[in-house]
């Protein structure tokens, strides 16, 4: 498997909603939340960790979302096997 990275620009009010959608997709391995060039939070996602950490993690992300207006989500996914 290869790793594919993409960047998504998102406003603070849509941050938690966007992360929930990405986690639900299931092929996301890591999320990096950036405010400008500064890394605010880096979240490795595994199937086991998502179920256990989802509620506290989303609460922490919601707190960050209240502090600034624009974020960049860097998403690392499993890509197609070449």
Biopython code that builds the backbone (N, CA, C, O; Angstrom):
import numpy as np
from Bio.PDB.StructureBuilder import StructureBuilder

atoms = [
    (1, "UNK", "N", (0.831, -1.187, 0.000)),
    (1, "UNK", "CA", (0.000, 0.000, 0.000)),
    (1, "UNK", "C", (0.872, 1.246, 0.000)),
    (1, "UNK", "O", (1.937, 1.271, 0.617)),
    (2, "UNK", "N", (0.426, 2.248, -0.677)),
    (2, "UNK", "CA", (1.118, 3.535, -0.679)),
    (2, "UNK", "C", (0.361, 4.498, 0.213)),
    (2, "UNK", "O", (-0.813, 4.292, 0.521)),
    (3, "UNK", "N", (1.048, 5.550, 0.623)),
    (3, "UNK", "CA", (0.417, 6.585, 1.437)),
    (3, "UNK", "C", (0.111, 7.779, 0.542)),
    (3, "UNK", "O", (0.972, 8.228, -0.215)),
    (4, "UNK", "N", (-1.095, 8.284, 0.628)),
    (4, "UNK", "CA", (-1.530, 9.432, -0.155)),
    (4, "UNK", "C", (-1.835, 10.557, 0.818)),
    (4, "UNK", "O", (-2.522, 10.348, 1.818)),
    (5, "UNK", "N", (-1.323, 11.757, 0.527)),
    (5, "UNK", "CA", (-1.592, 12.917, 1.387)),
    (5, "UNK", "C", (-2.401, 13.939, 0.626)),
    (5, "UNK", "O", (-2.194, 14.165, -0.567)),
    (6, "UNK", "N", (-3.319, 14.547, 1.333)),
    (6, "UNK", "CA", (-4.096, 15.644, 0.750)),
    (6, "UNK", "C", (-4.280, 16.720, 1.807)),
    (6, "UNK", "O", (-4.213, 16.447, 3.006)),
    (7, "UNK", "N", (-4.512, 17.937, 1.354)),
    (7, "UNK", "CA", (-4.756, 19.059, 2.261)),
    (7, "UNK", "C", (-6.157, 19.586, 2.014)),
    (7, "UNK", "O", (-6.593, 19.742, 0.873)),
    (8, "UNK", "N", (-6.852, 19.857, 3.112)),
    (8, "UNK", "CA", (-8.215, 20.370, 3.046)),
    (8, "UNK", "C", (-8.275, 21.652, 3.863)),
    (8, "UNK", "O", (-7.946, 21.639, 5.049)),
    (9, "UNK", "N", (-8.685, 22.753, 3.254)),
    (9, "UNK", "CA", (-8.893, 24.012, 3.973)),
    (9, "UNK", "C", (-10.282, 23.965, 4.599)),
    (9, "UNK", "O", (-11.256, 23.619, 3.931)),
    (10, "UNK", "N", (-10.373, 24.312, 5.882)),
    (10, "UNK", "CA", (-11.654, 24.244, 6.576)),
    (10, "UNK", "C", (-11.723, 25.369, 7.601)),
    (10, "UNK", "O", (-10.719, 25.718, 8.221)),
    (11, "UNK", "N", (-12.912, 25.931, 7.773)),
    (11, "UNK", "CA", (-13.109, 26.958, 8.793)),
    (11, "UNK", "C", (-13.329, 26.293, 10.146)),
    (11, "UNK", "O", (-13.687, 25.118, 10.215)),
    (12, "UNK", "N", (-13.114, 27.044, 11.218)),
    (12, "UNK", "CA", (-13.229, 26.508, 12.566)),
    (12, "UNK", "C", (-14.575, 25.885, 12.859)),
    (12, "UNK", "O", (-14.648, 24.873, 13.557)),
    (13, "UNK", "N", (-15.650, 26.475, 12.336)),
    (13, "UNK", "CA", (-16.990, 25.946, 12.627)),
    (13, "UNK", "C", (-17.272, 24.625, 11.913)),
    (13, "UNK", "O", (-18.204, 23.918, 12.295)),
    (14, "UNK", "N", (-16.504, 24.276, 10.901)),
    (14, "UNK", "CA", (-16.702, 23.016, 10.164)),
    (14, "UNK", "C", (-15.632, 21.976, 10.481)),
    (14, "UNK", "O", (-15.657, 20.875, 9.930)),
    (15, "UNK", "N", (-14.682, 22.319, 11.373)),
    (15, "UNK", "CA", (-13.551, 21.437, 11.643)),
    (15, "UNK", "C", (-13.983, 20.081, 12.197)),
    (15, "UNK", "O", (-13.609, 19.048, 11.643)),
    (16, "UNK", "N", (-14.752, 20.064, 13.262)),
    (16, "UNK", "CA", (-15.156, 18.798, 13.895)),
    (16, "UNK", "C", (-16.010, 17.971, 12.935)),
    (16, "UNK", "O", (-15.829, 16.757, 12.835)),
    (17, "UNK", "N", (-16.921, 18.607, 12.243)),
    (17, "UNK", "CA", (-17.782, 17.904, 11.285)),
    (17, "UNK", "C", (-16.956, 17.243, 10.178)),
    (17, "UNK", "O", (-17.219, 16.100, 9.803)),
    (18, "UNK", "N", (-15.965, 17.960, 9.660)),
    (18, "UNK", "CA", (-15.108, 17.419, 8.607)),
    (18, "UNK", "C", (-14.285, 16.244, 9.118)),
    (18, "UNK", "O", (-14.131, 15.244, 8.416)),
    (19, "UNK", "N", (-13.756, 16.353, 10.329)),
    (19, "UNK", "CA", (-12.966, 15.259, 10.900)),
    (19, "UNK", "C", (-13.829, 14.026, 11.125)),
    (19, "UNK", "O", (-13.381, 12.907, 10.872)),
    (20, "UNK", "N", (-15.052, 14.208, 11.593)),
    (20, "UNK", "CA", (-15.957, 13.064, 11.779)),
    (20, "UNK", "C", (-16.177, 12.336, 10.463)),
    (20, "UNK", "O", (-16.160, 11.105, 10.426)),
    (21, "UNK", "N", (-16.385, 13.083, 9.380)),
    (21, "UNK", "CA", (-16.594, 12.463, 8.067)),
    (21, "UNK", "C", (-15.354, 11.691, 7.620)),
    (21, "UNK", "O", (-15.463, 10.581, 7.101)),
    (22, "UNK", "N", (-14.170, 12.286, 7.825)),
    (22, "UNK", "CA", (-12.935, 11.625, 7.425)),
    (22, "UNK", "C", (-12.699, 10.339, 8.215)),
    (22, "UNK", "O", (-12.310, 9.322, 7.639)),
    (23, "UNK", "N", (-12.929, 10.374, 9.514)),
    (23, "UNK", "CA", (-12.747, 9.191, 10.351)),
    (23, "UNK", "C", (-13.719, 8.093, 9.935)),
    (23, "UNK", "O", (-13.365, 6.914, 9.924)),
    (24, "UNK", "N", (-14.937, 8.481, 9.594)),
    (24, "UNK", "CA", (-15.957, 7.517, 9.186)),
    (24, "UNK", "C", (-15.578, 6.798, 7.880)),
    (24, "UNK", "O", (-15.986, 5.657, 7.663)),
    (25, "UNK", "N", (-14.806, 7.459, 7.019)),
    (25, "UNK", "CA", (-14.390, 6.840, 5.754)),
    (25, "UNK", "C", (-13.542, 5.585, 5.986)),
    (25, "UNK", "O", (-13.597, 4.646, 5.193)),
    (26, "UNK", "N", (-12.768, 5.569, 7.060)),
    (26, "UNK", "CA", (-12.039, 4.366, 7.428)),
    (26, "UNK", "C", (-10.669, 4.186, 6.820)),
    (26, "UNK", "O", (-9.885, 3.401, 7.353)),
    (27, "UNK", "N", (-10.330, 4.862, 5.738)),
    (27, "UNK", "CA", (-9.022, 4.658, 5.122)),
    (27, "UNK", "C", (-8.016, 5.740, 5.525)),
    (27, "UNK", "O", (-6.916, 5.789, 4.975)),
    (28, "UNK", "N", (-8.371, 6.597, 6.466)),
    (28, "UNK", "CA", (-7.487, 7.651, 6.937)),
    (28, "UNK", "C", (-6.573, 7.075, 8.013)),
    (28, "UNK", "O", (-7.045, 6.448, 8.961)),
    (29, "UNK", "N", (-5.276, 7.284, 7.870)),
    (29, "UNK", "CA", (-4.297, 6.766, 8.819)),
    (29, "UNK", "C", (-3.790, 7.848, 9.769)),
    (29, "UNK", "O", (-3.411, 7.544, 10.900)),
    (30, "UNK", "N", (-3.777, 9.109, 9.325)),
    (30, "UNK", "CA", (-3.273, 10.175, 10.180)),
    (30, "UNK", "C", (-3.923, 11.499, 9.770)),
    (30, "UNK", "O", (-4.115, 11.773, 8.586)),
    (31, "UNK", "N", (-4.258, 12.313, 10.777)),
    (31, "UNK", "CA", (-4.763, 13.659, 10.560)),
    (31, "UNK", "C", (-3.805, 14.644, 11.212)),
    (31, "UNK", "O", (-3.395, 14.454, 12.357)),
    (32, "UNK", "N", (-3.451, 15.685, 10.490)),
    (32, "UNK", "CA", (-2.630, 16.749, 11.045)),
    (32, "UNK", "C", (-3.438, 18.033, 10.904)),
    (32, "UNK", "O", (-3.850, 18.399, 9.803)),
    (33, "UNK", "N", (-3.660, 18.712, 12.026)),
    (33, "UNK", "CA", (-4.411, 19.965, 12.025)),
    (33, "UNK", "C", (-3.401, 21.091, 12.104)),
    (33, "UNK", "O", (-2.587, 21.138, 13.027)),
    (34, "UNK", "N", (-3.448, 21.997, 11.141)),
    (34, "UNK", "CA", (-2.507, 23.111, 11.087)),
    (34, "UNK", "C", (-3.261, 24.437, 11.129)),
    (34, "UNK", "O", (-4.335, 24.588, 10.546)),
    (35, "UNK", "N", (-2.668, 25.379, 11.832)),
    (35, "UNK", "CA", (-3.143, 26.763, 11.851)),
    (35, "UNK", "C", (-2.039, 27.558, 11.182)),
    (35, "UNK", "O", (-1.037, 27.883, 11.818)),
    (36, "UNK", "N", (-2.210, 27.875, 9.911)),
    (36, "UNK", "CA", (-1.119, 28.453, 9.131)),
    (36, "UNK", "C", (-0.076, 27.371, 8.911)),
    (36, "UNK", "O", (-0.399, 26.290, 8.419)),
    (37, "UNK", "N", (1.169, 27.650, 9.268)),
    (37, "UNK", "CA", (2.231, 26.650, 9.146)),
    (37, "UNK", "C", (2.479, 25.909, 10.463)),
    (37, "UNK", "O", (3.272, 24.968, 10.509)),
    (38, "UNK", "N", (1.805, 26.332, 11.523)),
    (38, "UNK", "CA", (1.996, 25.729, 12.844)),
    (38, "UNK", "C", (1.114, 24.488, 12.983)),
    (38, "UNK", "O", (-0.086, 24.537, 12.710)),
    (39, "UNK", "N", (1.716, 23.377, 13.408)),
    (39, "UNK", "CA", (0.963, 22.151, 13.660)),
    (39, "UNK", "C", (0.298, 22.273, 15.023)),
    (39, "UNK", "O", (0.970, 22.424, 16.044)),
    (40, "UNK", "N", (-1.036, 22.206, 15.028)),
    (40, "UNK", "CA", (-1.806, 22.311, 16.260)),
    (40, "UNK", "C", (-1.966, 20.942, 16.900)),
    (40, "UNK", "O", (-1.829, 20.797, 18.115)),
    (41, "UNK", "N", (-2.256, 19.936, 16.079)),
    (41, "UNK", "CA", (-2.489, 18.593, 16.597)),
    (41, "UNK", "C", (-2.185, 17.579, 15.501)),
    (41, "UNK", "O", (-2.521, 17.792, 14.336)),
    (42, "UNK", "N", (-1.548, 16.480, 15.881)),
    (42, "UNK", "CA", (-1.285, 15.382, 14.956)),
    (42, "UNK", "C", (-1.909, 14.136, 15.558)),
    (42, "UNK", "O", (-1.599, 13.759, 16.688)),
    (43, "UNK", "N", (-2.796, 13.497, 14.793)),
    (43, "UNK", "CA", (-3.593, 12.396, 15.321)),
    (43, "UNK", "C", (-3.398, 11.148, 14.466)),
    (43, "UNK", "O", (-3.892, 11.095, 13.340)),
    (44, "UNK", "N", (-2.690, 10.144, 14.979)),
    (44, "UNK", "CA", (-2.630, 8.868, 14.261)),
    (44, "UNK", "C", (-3.943, 8.124, 14.495)),
    (44, "UNK", "O", (-4.427, 8.057, 15.625)),
    (45, "UNK", "N", (-4.506, 7.575, 13.451)),
    (45, "UNK", "CA", (-5.789, 6.883, 13.578)),
    (45, "UNK", "C", (-5.623, 5.412, 13.251)),
    (45, "UNK", "O", (-5.113, 5.046, 12.193)),
    (46, "UNK", "N", (-6.060, 4.583, 14.172)),
    (46, "UNK", "CA", (-6.163, 3.152, 13.923)),
    (46, "UNK", "C", (-7.587, 2.755, 14.272)),
    (46, "UNK", "O", (-8.279, 3.490, 14.977)),
    (47, "UNK", "N", (-8.017, 1.645, 13.807)),
    (47, "UNK", "CA", (-9.394, 1.211, 14.047)),
    (47, "UNK", "C", (-9.676, 1.101, 15.541)),
    (47, "UNK", "O", (-10.730, 1.546, 15.995)),
    (48, "UNK", "N", (-8.773, 0.526, 16.307)),
    (48, "UNK", "CA", (-8.988, 0.367, 17.744)),
    (48, "UNK", "C", (-9.004, 1.705, 18.463)),
    (48, "UNK", "O", (-9.845, 1.933, 19.333)),
    (49, "UNK", "N", (-8.082, 2.592, 18.109)),
    (49, "UNK", "CA", (-7.971, 3.875, 18.805)),
    (49, "UNK", "C", (-9.154, 4.785, 18.509)),
    (49, "UNK", "O", (-9.560, 5.557, 19.378)),
    (50, "UNK", "N", (-9.708, 4.717, 17.330)),
    (50, "UNK", "CA", (-10.822, 5.596, 16.972)),
    (50, "UNK", "C", (-12.013, 5.365, 17.879)),
    (50, "UNK", "O", (-12.625, 6.324, 18.349)),
    (51, "UNK", "N", (-12.353, 4.110, 18.136)),
    (51, "UNK", "CA", (-13.498, 3.813, 18.979)),
    (51, "UNK", "C", (-13.325, 4.267, 20.410)),
    (51, "UNK", "O", (-14.275, 4.752, 21.024)),
    (52, "UNK", "N", (-12.134, 4.119, 20.951)),
    (52, "UNK", "CA", (-11.863, 4.448, 22.341)),
    (52, "UNK", "C", (-11.694, 5.947, 22.555)),
    (52, "UNK", "O", (-12.149, 6.481, 23.567)),
    (53, "UNK", "N", (-11.054, 6.623, 21.627)),
    (53, "UNK", "CA", (-10.672, 8.017, 21.820)),
    (53, "UNK", "C", (-11.573, 9.033, 21.131)),
    (53, "UNK", "O", (-11.339, 10.235, 21.256)),
    (54, "UNK", "N", (-12.576, 8.592, 20.422)),
    (54, "UNK", "CA", (-13.352, 9.501, 19.580)),
    (54, "UNK", "C", (-13.973, 10.673, 20.344)),
    (54, "UNK", "O", (-13.791, 11.819, 19.932)),
    (55, "UNK", "N", (-14.683, 10.436, 21.417)),
    (55, "UNK", "CA", (-15.376, 11.515, 22.128)),
    (55, "UNK", "C", (-14.416, 12.529, 22.741)),
    (55, "UNK", "O", (-14.580, 13.724, 22.496)),
    (56, "UNK", "N", (-13.410, 12.108, 23.535)),
    (56, "UNK", "CA", (-12.481, 13.106, 24.096)),
    (56, "UNK", "C", (-11.677, 13.827, 23.022)),
    (56, "UNK", "O", (-11.388, 15.017, 23.147)),
    (57, "UNK", "N", (-11.322, 13.108, 21.974)),
    (57, "UNK", "CA", (-10.554, 13.698, 20.888)),
    (57, "UNK", "C", (-11.354, 14.780, 20.185)),
    (57, "UNK", "O", (-10.835, 15.865, 19.922)),
    (58, "UNK", "N", (-12.609, 14.495, 19.879)),
    (58, "UNK", "CA", (-13.445, 15.491, 19.211)),
    (58, "UNK", "C", (-13.718, 16.691, 20.118)),
    (58, "UNK", "O", (-13.851, 17.811, 19.625)),
    (59, "UNK", "N", (-13.803, 16.480, 21.420)),
    (59, "UNK", "CA", (-13.974, 17.596, 22.357)),
    (59, "UNK", "C", (-12.744, 18.502, 22.333)),
    (59, "UNK", "O", (-12.878, 19.726, 22.340)),
    (60, "UNK", "N", (-11.555, 17.914, 22.304)),
    (60, "UNK", "CA", (-10.323, 18.708, 22.233)),
    (60, "UNK", "C", (-10.233, 19.466, 20.917)),
    (60, "UNK", "O", (-9.829, 20.628, 20.894)),
    (61, "UNK", "N", (-10.604, 18.822, 19.838)),
    (61, "UNK", "CA", (-10.583, 19.480, 18.530)),
    (61, "UNK", "C", (-11.586, 20.622, 18.498)),
    (61, "UNK", "O", (-11.313, 21.671, 17.915)),
    (62, "UNK", "N", (-12.739, 20.429, 19.116)),
    (62, "UNK", "CA", (-13.741, 21.492, 19.198)),
    (62, "UNK", "C", (-13.218, 22.707, 19.934)),
    (62, "UNK", "O", (-13.544, 23.840, 19.579)),
    (63, "UNK", "N", (-12.403, 22.479, 20.963)),
    (63, "UNK", "CA", (-11.805, 23.587, 21.710)),
    (63, "UNK", "C", (-10.842, 24.369, 20.820)),
    (63, "UNK", "O", (-10.823, 25.599, 20.863)),
    (64, "UNK", "N", (-10.046, 23.670, 20.016)),
    (64, "UNK", "CA", (-9.153, 24.355, 19.084)),
    (64, "UNK", "C", (-9.938, 25.129, 18.042)),
    (64, "UNK", "O", (-9.551, 26.235, 17.664)),
    (65, "UNK", "N", (-11.029, 24.558, 17.581)),
    (65, "UNK", "CA", (-11.837, 25.205, 16.547)),
    (65, "UNK", "C", (-12.385, 26.538, 17.007)),
    (65, "UNK", "O", (-12.579, 27.440, 16.193)),
    (66, "UNK", "N", (-12.639, 26.679, 18.305)),
    (66, "UNK", "CA", (-13.165, 27.924, 18.839)),
    (66, "UNK", "C", (-12.104, 29.027, 18.871)),
    (66, "UNK", "O", (-12.447, 30.206, 18.952)),
    (67, "UNK", "N", (-10.830, 28.660, 18.810)),
    (67, "UNK", "CA", (-9.749, 29.630, 18.946)),
    (67, "UNK", "C", (-9.359, 30.335, 17.648)),
    (67, "UNK", "O", (-8.844, 31.452, 17.705)),
    (68, "UNK", "N", (-9.578, 29.745, 16.512)),
    (68, "UNK", "CA", (-9.161, 30.350, 15.251)),
    (68, "UNK", "C", (-10.204, 30.087, 14.182)),
    (68, "UNK", "O", (-11.092, 29.253, 14.356)),
    (69, "UNK", "N", (-10.092, 30.799, 13.084)),
    (69, "UNK", "CA", (-11.133, 30.693, 12.071)),
    (69, "UNK", "C", (-10.793, 29.750, 10.924)),
    (69, "UNK", "O", (-11.692, 29.116, 10.370)),
    (70, "UNK", "N", (-9.529, 29.643, 10.555)),
    (70, "UNK", "CA", (-9.167, 28.825, 9.400)),
    (70, "UNK", "C", (-8.100, 27.801, 9.765)),
    (70, "UNK", "O", (-7.123, 28.116, 10.445)),
    (71, "UNK", "N", (-8.302, 26.582, 9.306)),
    (71, "UNK", "CA", (-7.358, 25.503, 9.548)),
    (71, "UNK", "C", (-7.088, 24.771, 8.244)),
    (71, "UNK", "O", (-7.867, 24.853, 7.295)),
    (72, "UNK", "N", (-5.975, 24.057, 8.212)),
    (72, "UNK", "CA", (-5.678, 23.141, 7.128)),
    (72, "UNK", "C", (-5.603, 21.752, 7.736)),
    (72, "UNK", "O", (-4.863, 21.527, 8.694)),
    (73, "UNK", "N", (-6.359, 20.834, 7.187)),
    (73, "UNK", "CA", (-6.277, 19.430, 7.587)),
    (73, "UNK", "C", (-5.379, 18.727, 6.586)),
    (73, "UNK", "O", (-5.643, 18.759, 5.385)),
    (74, "UNK", "N", (-4.336, 18.103, 7.062)),
    (74, "UNK", "CA", (-3.500, 17.276, 6.207)),
    (74, "UNK", "C", (-3.890, 15.840, 6.495)),
    (74, "UNK", "O", (-3.760, 15.373, 7.627)),
    (75, "UNK", "N", (-4.361, 15.145, 5.487)),
    (75, "UNK", "CA", (-4.920, 13.804, 5.644)),
    (75, "UNK", "C", (-3.995, 12.798, 4.976)),
    (75, "UNK", "O", (-3.672, 12.934, 3.796)),
    (76, "UNK", "N", (-3.571, 11.791, 5.728)),
    (76, "UNK", "CA", (-2.764, 10.706, 5.174)),
    (76, "UNK", "C", (-3.659, 9.477, 5.066)),
    (76, "UNK", "O", (-4.208, 9.001, 6.060)),
    (77, "UNK", "N", (-3.794, 8.975, 3.852)),
    (77, "UNK", "CA", (-4.678, 7.842, 3.582)),
    (77, "UNK", "C", (-3.882, 6.673, 3.006)),
    (77, "UNK", "O", (-2.762, 6.830, 2.521)),
    (78, "UNK", "N", (-4.494, 5.511, 3.078)),
    (78, "UNK", "CA", (-3.960, 4.363, 2.363)),
    (78, "UNK", "C", (-4.338, 4.536, 0.908)),
    (78, "UNK", "O", (-5.500, 4.780, 0.582)),
    (79, "UNK", "N", (-3.350, 4.408, 0.036)),
    (79, "UNK", "CA", (-3.605, 4.550, -1.389)),
    (79, "UNK", "C", (-3.714, 3.194, -2.045)),
    (79, "UNK", "O", (-3.651, 2.155, -1.387)),
    (80, "UNK", "N", (-3.878, 3.222, -3.338)),
    (80, "UNK", "CA", (-3.960, 1.990, -4.122)),
    (80, "UNK", "C", (-2.583, 1.355, -4.220)),
    (80, "UNK", "O", (-1.570, 2.051, -4.281)),
    (81, "UNK", "N", (-2.553, 0.044, -4.233)),
    (81, "UNK", "CA", (-1.306, -0.688, -4.410)),
    (81, "UNK", "C", (-0.847, -0.530, -5.850)),
    (81, "UNK", "O", (-1.630, -0.724, -6.780)),
    (82, "UNK", "N", (0.424, -0.176, -6.037)),
    (82, "UNK", "CA", (0.926, 0.039, -7.413)),
    (82, "UNK", "C", (1.623, -1.192, -7.934)),
    (82, "UNK", "O", (2.106, -1.195, -9.067)),
]
sb = StructureBuilder()
sb.init_structure("model")
sb.init_model(0)
sb.init_chain("A")
sb.init_seg("    ")
for serial, (resi, resn, name, xyz) in enumerate(atoms, 1):
    if name == "N":
        sb.init_residue(resn, " ", resi, " ")
    sb.init_atom(name, np.array(xyz, "f"), 0.0, 1.0, " ", f" {name:<3s}", serial, name[0])
structure = sb.get_structure()
